[in-house]
Amino acid sequence: MENHVKKLKDFYEMKKDAPIVQQEFGFYCMDRWKSEGHITEDTDIDKLFGYDPSGKHSVWLLGWCEAALEPVFDEEVLEDRGKHELIRDFAGRSVLVFKGRRNGFMPEYVDHPVKDMYTWEKNIKWRMNYDTPERLKLIKNHIPSAIQAQEKEHVIVQHVVGGYMYLRSLMGPEEVLYMFYDMPELIHDCMETWFTLADKTIADIQKHVTLDELFLAEDICYNTGPLISPDMMREFLFPYYKQLIENIKKRQIDKNKHLYLQIDTDGHAQAVIPVYQELGMDYMSPFEVASGCDVVELRKKYPELRMRGGIDKRILAEGEAAIDREVERIMPFMKRHGGYIPTCDHGVPEEVSFSNYMHYRKRMLEYSK
């Protein structure tokens, strides 16, 4: 087994005092670092920062922050607003963006494609059919690389857009909260469609490989807690999650392999940890520090929870002394207990200097052996 794969599997097995996997969430600082001459097009980022090869294979067929639509909507400019444009994006949303720019900022979501049962069926439901030639071809094309990765003993991760984030992308963050109360039949029809597509697609993958992890991209929390109540989670999301997990476990080629369940949610996640543990959650990320998440305190409370994230990106901008304090507060304790992959709680911000980040990487590499 390759060393980086062993490090990753030691993480899943929560091996105490094992070498820490080295990776990062992402970057918003690259333009600055490139303009200052620290990074060029030829720079090997993994080598420069000492990151491990991933050791996992991700199957991306079932959405990320939006529904897995096939076909997606045609993108077009709906309205010219001077410095801004109102566009329709691939998920059918009306989005206000800077003219000529689509990435690198948070757009304003003006409208969403689902308002009732009629617009759900007209705009979206048919785009989530499993048995279209295009979707079946896409699934088939993913299988060879998954087989190859499993032959190398890599961790096979099936990614699925979580139910709450899926519903929010269809209806909008405010509107969906009303629909849980006003149109519960619509919510259940959306979730039944989500389940059917996910279950049939994953079944095709499982004919060839055994899954190690089911990753649900949920984003169900805001800065002070969950966006819907635990009771609503149990009513509208969990029946579909439970059935999907049960079906996946029944289909596994290797019946002895544990299926790890990871929940990915931004915000203040503490209140939902015990709720997701009702499903058998093993793993959570990314523990936003600005929303009150402290991986050291959460490790004490949940000693069996695998964790990724939890490094305060803001501290990286403060200087070497602040970085040292944060590393020394978190890393010795978390390494002793195992089951932790440190990354920034989101992308490294533009305010972080290259020298500060290099100092941070030097300190983190002390825990890689």
C-alpha positions as CSV (number, residue, x, y, z in Angstrom):
1,M,0.0,0.0,0.0
2,E,1.3,3.5,-0.9
3,N,2.3,5.5,2.1
4,H,-0.1,8.3,1.5
5,V,-3.0,5.8,1.2
6,K,-1.9,4.2,4.5
7,K,-1.9,7.7,6.1
8,L,-5.5,8.2,4.9
9,K,-6.7,4.8,6.1
10,D,-5.0,5.4,9.5
11,F,-7.2,8.6,9.7
12,Y,-10.4,6.6,9.0
13,E,-9.3,4.0,11.6
14,M,-8.6,6.8,14.1
15,K,-5.1,5.5,14.7
16,K,-3.7,7.4,17.6
17,D,-0.5,9.5,17.1
18,A,-0.4,8.5,13.4
19,P,1.1,10.8,10.8
20,I,-1.3,13.5,9.9
21,V,-2.6,13.7,6.3
22,Q,-1.5,17.0,4.7
23,Q,-4.0,18.8,2.5
24,E,-5.8,22.1,2.1
25,F,-9.4,23.1,1.6
26,G,-8.7,25.7,-1.1
27,F,-7.4,29.1,-1.9
28,Y,-8.6,32.7,-2.6
29,C,-5.1,34.1,-2.3
30,M,-3.4,32.7,-5.5
31,D,-3.9,35.8,-7.6
32,R,-2.1,37.8,-4.9
33,W,0.7,35.3,-4.6
34,K,1.1,35.1,-8.4
35,S,1.2,38.9,-8.7
36,E,4.0,39.0,-6.0
37,G,6.0,36.4,-7.9
38,H,5.7,33.6,-5.4
39,I,3.7,31.3,-7.6
40,T,4.0,30.7,-11.4
41,E,2.2,28.5,-13.9
42,D,4.9,26.0,-13.5
43,T,4.8,25.8,-9.7
44,D,4.1,22.4,-8.2
45,I,1.7,23.4,-5.4
46,D,1.7,20.0,-3.8
47,K,5.5,19.8,-3.6
48,L,5.8,23.4,-2.5
49,F,3.4,23.1,0.4
50,G,4.1,19.5,1.3
51,Y,0.7,18.1,0.5
52,D,0.1,14.4,0.3
53,P,-1.4,12.8,-2.8
54,S,-5.1,12.3,-2.2
55,G,-5.2,8.6,-1.6
56,K,-8.9,8.6,-2.5
57,H,-11.1,8.5,-5.6
58,S,-14.2,10.6,-5.7
59,V,-17.2,9.6,-7.8
60,W,-19.0,12.8,-8.9
61,L,-22.3,12.0,-10.5
62,L,-24.9,13.2,-8.0
63,G,-24.4,16.9,-7.6
64,W,-22.4,19.1,-5.3
65,C,-24.3,22.3,-4.2
66,E,-27.1,21.8,-6.7
67,A,-29.3,19.0,-8.1
68,A,-27.7,16.6,-10.5
69,L,-29.6,17.8,-13.6
70,E,-29.3,16.1,-17.0
71,P,-29.6,18.2,-19.1
72,V,-28.6,21.3,-17.2
73,F,-30.2,24.6,-18.2
74,D,-28.8,26.7,-21.0
75,E,-26.9,29.6,-19.5
76,E,-28.0,33.0,-20.8
77,V,-28.0,36.7,-20.0
78,L,-31.5,37.7,-19.0
79,E,-30.9,41.4,-18.4
80,D,-28.1,44.0,-18.8
81,R,-27.9,46.1,-15.6
82,G,-24.8,48.2,-16.5
83,K,-22.0,46.9,-14.3
84,H,-24.0,43.8,-13.6
85,E,-25.8,41.1,-15.6
86,L,-28.8,39.0,-14.5
87,I,-28.1,35.6,-15.9
88,R,-29.8,32.2,-15.8
89,D,-27.3,29.6,-14.6
90,F,-27.0,25.9,-15.2
91,A,-29.3,25.1,-12.3
92,G,-32.1,27.3,-13.6
93,R,-31.6,30.1,-11.1
94,S,-31.7,33.9,-11.9
95,V,-28.4,35.2,-10.6
96,L,-27.0,38.7,-10.5
97,V,-23.3,38.8,-11.3
98,F,-20.6,41.3,-12.4
99,K,-20.6,41.8,-16.1
100,G,-18.1,39.5,-17.7
101,R,-17.3,37.6,-14.5
102,R,-18.8,34.4,-13.2
103,N,-16.4,33.3,-10.4
104,G,-14.4,34.5,-7.5
105,F,-17.3,36.2,-5.6
106,M,-20.7,35.5,-4.0
107,P,-23.4,36.3,-6.6
108,E,-26.9,37.4,-5.6
109,Y,-29.5,34.7,-6.2
110,V,-32.6,36.5,-7.4
111,D,-35.0,33.7,-8.3
112,H,-35.2,29.9,-8.3
113,P,-36.9,27.4,-10.6
114,V,-39.3,25.6,-8.2
115,K,-42.2,27.5,-6.7
116,D,-44.9,24.8,-6.6
117,M,-45.7,21.3,-7.9
118,Y,-46.3,22.6,-11.4
119,T,-42.9,24.4,-11.7
120,W,-41.1,21.4,-10.1
121,E,-42.5,19.0,-12.7
122,K,-42.1,21.5,-15.6
123,N,-38.6,22.8,-14.9
124,I,-36.7,20.2,-12.8
125,K,-38.2,16.7,-12.2
126,W,-37.7,15.4,-15.7
127,R,-34.1,16.6,-15.6
128,M,-33.5,14.1,-12.8
129,N,-34.5,11.0,-14.7
130,Y,-32.0,8.2,-14.2
131,D,-32.4,6.3,-17.5
132,T,-31.6,8.9,-20.1
133,P,-28.8,7.9,-22.6
134,E,-26.7,10.9,-21.6
135,R,-26.8,10.0,-17.9
136,L,-26.2,6.3,-18.4
137,K,-23.2,7.2,-20.6
138,L,-21.8,9.5,-17.9
139,I,-22.2,6.8,-15.3
140,K,-20.5,4.2,-17.5
141,N,-17.6,6.5,-18.1
142,H,-16.9,6.8,-14.4
143,I,-16.6,3.1,-13.7
144,P,-13.1,2.3,-15.2
145,S,-11.3,4.9,-13.1
146,A,-13.1,3.7,-9.9
147,I,-12.1,0.1,-10.6
148,Q,-8.5,1.3,-11.2
149,A,-8.5,3.3,-8.0
150,Q,-9.8,0.3,-5.9
151,E,-7.1,-1.9,-7.4
152,K,-4.6,0.6,-5.9
153,E,-6.4,0.3,-2.5
154,H,-7.5,3.9,-2.7
155,V,-10.5,5.1,-0.7
156,I,-13.7,5.2,-2.9
157,V,-15.9,8.1,-2.0
158,Q,-19.4,8.6,-3.5
159,H,-20.4,12.2,-3.4
160,V,-24.1,13.2,-3.3
161,V,-25.7,16.7,-2.8
162,G,-27.4,16.5,0.6
163,G,-31.1,16.9,0.8
164,Y,-31.3,20.3,2.4
165,M,-28.7,21.9,0.0
166,Y,-30.5,20.2,-2.9
167,L,-33.9,21.7,-1.9
168,R,-32.4,25.1,-1.2
169,S,-30.9,25.2,-4.7
170,L,-34.3,24.5,-6.2
171,M,-36.4,26.8,-4.2
172,G,-34.1,29.4,-2.5
173,P,-32.9,29.6,1.1
174,E,-35.9,31.6,2.4
175,E,-38.6,30.1,0.2
176,V,-37.7,26.5,1.1
177,L,-38.4,27.3,4.8
178,Y,-42.0,28.2,4.0
179,M,-42.4,25.2,1.7
180,F,-41.5,22.8,4.5
181,Y,-44.7,24.0,6.2
182,D,-46.9,25.1,3.2
183,M,-46.1,22.4,0.7
184,P,-44.8,19.2,2.5
185,E,-46.0,17.0,-0.4
186,L,-43.8,19.0,-2.8
187,I,-40.8,18.5,-0.4
188,H,-41.4,14.8,-0.2
189,D,-41.8,14.5,-4.0
190,C,-38.5,16.3,-4.5
191,M,-36.8,14.0,-2.0
192,E,-38.3,10.8,-3.5
193,T,-36.8,11.9,-6.8
194,W,-33.5,12.7,-5.2
195,F,-33.5,9.2,-3.6
196,T,-34.4,7.3,-6.8
197,L,-31.7,9.0,-8.9
198,A,-29.1,8.5,-6.2
199,D,-30.0,4.9,-5.4
200,K,-30.0,3.8,-9.1
201,T,-26.8,5.6,-10.0
202,I,-24.9,4.3,-6.9
203,A,-26.2,0.8,-7.7
204,D,-24.5,0.9,-11.1
205,I,-21.2,2.0,-9.5
206,Q,-21.5,-0.8,-6.8
207,K,-21.6,-3.5,-9.4
208,H,-17.9,-2.8,-9.9
209,V,-16.5,-1.4,-6.7
210,T,-17.1,-1.4,-2.9
211,L,-17.7,2.1,-1.5
212,D,-15.7,3.3,1.5
213,E,-17.5,6.5,2.1
214,L,-20.8,8.3,1.4
215,F,-20.3,12.0,1.4
216,L,-23.4,14.2,1.8
217,A,-22.8,17.9,0.9
218,E,-25.4,19.4,3.2
219,D,-24.6,23.0,4.4
220,I,-27.5,22.9,6.8
221,C,-26.1,25.3,9.4
222,Y,-25.7,29.0,9.6
223,N,-23.5,31.0,11.9
224,T,-25.5,30.3,15.1
225,G,-27.0,26.9,14.4
226,P,-29.1,24.7,12.0
227,L,-31.3,26.3,9.4
228,I,-34.1,23.8,10.0
229,S,-35.0,22.0,13.2
230,P,-33.9,18.4,14.1
231,D,-37.5,17.3,13.9
232,M,-37.8,18.7,10.3
233,M,-34.5,16.9,9.4
234,R,-36.0,13.6,10.7
235,E,-39.3,14.1,8.9
236,F,-38.1,15.4,5.5
237,L,-34.5,14.2,5.0
238,F,-33.7,11.2,7.2
239,P,-36.2,8.6,5.7
240,Y,-34.5,9.0,2.4
241,Y,-31.0,9.0,3.9
242,K,-31.7,5.9,5.9
243,Q,-33.1,4.0,2.9
244,L,-30.1,5.0,0.7
245,I,-27.6,4.0,3.3
246,E,-29.4,0.7,3.9
247,N,-29.5,-0.1,0.2
248,I,-25.8,0.8,-0.3
249,K,-24.8,-1.5,2.6
250,K,-26.8,-4.4,1.1
251,R,-25.2,-4.0,-2.3
252,Q,-21.6,-3.8,-1.1
253,I,-19.4,-6.4,-2.8
254,D,-17.2,-6.6,0.3
255,K,-19.8,-7.0,3.0
256,N,-17.2,-6.6,5.7
257,K,-16.1,-3.1,4.7
258,H,-17.4,-0.3,6.9
259,L,-19.3,2.4,5.0
260,Y,-18.2,5.8,6.4
261,L,-20.8,8.5,6.4
262,Q,-19.4,12.1,6.1
263,I,-21.6,15.2,6.5
264,D,-20.2,18.4,5.1
265,T,-21.8,21.5,6.6
266,D,-20.7,25.1,7.0
267,G,-21.7,27.1,10.0
268,H,-22.3,26.3,13.7
269,A,-22.6,22.6,13.5
270,Q,-22.6,21.5,17.1
271,A,-26.3,21.1,17.5
272,V,-26.6,18.7,14.5
273,I,-23.8,16.4,15.4
274,P,-25.9,14.2,17.7
275,V,-28.8,14.3,15.2
276,Y,-26.7,13.0,12.3
277,Q,-25.2,10.4,14.6
278,E,-28.7,8.9,14.6
279,L,-27.9,8.0,11.0
280,G,-24.5,6.6,11.9
281,M,-22.4,9.6,10.9
282,D,-18.7,8.9,11.3
283,Y,-17.1,12.0,9.8
284,M,-17.8,15.7,9.6
285,S,-16.2,18.8,8.0
286,P,-15.2,21.6,7.8
287,F,-15.8,23.1,11.3
288,E,-15.9,26.9,10.7
289,V,-14.1,28.6,13.5
290,A,-15.8,31.9,12.9
291,S,-19.1,30.2,13.6
292,G,-17.9,28.9,16.9
293,C,-16.6,25.4,16.0
294,D,-13.6,24.3,18.0
295,V,-12.2,21.0,17.0
296,V,-10.4,20.5,20.3
297,E,-13.5,20.9,22.4
298,L,-15.6,18.8,19.9
299,R,-13.0,16.0,20.0
300,K,-13.4,15.9,23.8
301,K,-17.2,15.7,23.4
302,Y,-17.2,13.3,20.5
303,P,-14.1,11.1,20.7
304,E,-15.1,8.8,17.9
305,L,-16.0,11.5,15.3
306,R,-13.6,11.8,12.4
307,M,-13.0,15.5,11.7
308,R,-11.5,17.6,8.8
309,G,-11.0,21.4,8.8
310,G,-11.1,23.6,11.9
311,I,-8.0,25.8,11.3
312,D,-8.9,29.4,11.6
313,K,-8.0,31.0,8.3
314,R,-8.1,34.5,9.9
315,I,-5.2,33.6,12.2
316,L,-3.0,32.8,9.1
317,A,-3.1,36.5,8.3
318,E,-2.0,37.6,11.8
319,G,1.6,36.5,11.7
320,E,4.0,33.7,12.9
321,A,3.4,34.0,16.6
322,A,-0.4,33.7,16.2
323,I,0.1,30.8,13.8
324,D,2.4,29.0,16.3
325,R,-0.2,29.5,19.1
326,E,-3.0,28.0,17.1
327,V,-0.9,25.1,15.8
328,E,0.3,24.2,19.3
329,R,-3.2,24.5,20.7
330,I,-4.7,22.1,18.2
331,M,-2.2,19.7,16.7
332,P,-0.5,17.9,19.6
333,F,-3.9,17.1,21.2
334,M,-5.6,16.1,17.9
335,K,-2.6,13.9,16.7
336,R,-2.6,12.0,20.0
337,H,-6.3,11.1,19.6
338,G,-6.3,10.4,15.8
339,G,-9.0,10.8,13.2
340,Y,-8.2,14.4,12.3
341,I,-7.2,16.1,9.0
342,P,-6.3,19.8,9.5
343,T,-7.3,22.3,6.8
344,C,-8.5,25.8,6.8
345,D,-12.2,26.0,7.5
346,H,-12.6,27.4,4.0
347,G,-10.2,28.7,1.3
348,V,-7.1,30.5,2.4
349,P,-8.1,34.2,2.1
350,E,-6.3,36.9,0.1
351,E,-5.2,38.6,3.3
352,V,-2.8,35.7,4.1
353,S,0.7,36.5,3.0
354,F,2.8,33.9,1.2
355,S,5.4,34.0,4.0
356,N,2.8,33.4,6.7
357,Y,1.3,30.5,4.8
358,M,4.8,29.0,4.3
359,H,5.4,29.3,8.0
360,Y,2.1,27.6,8.7
361,R,3.0,24.8,6.3
362,K,6.4,24.3,7.9
363,R,4.7,23.9,11.3
364,M,2.0,21.5,10.0
365,L,4.7,19.3,8.4
366,E,6.1,18.6,11.8
367,Y,3.0,16.4,12.3
368,S,3.3,14.5,9.0
369,K,5.6,11.8,10.3
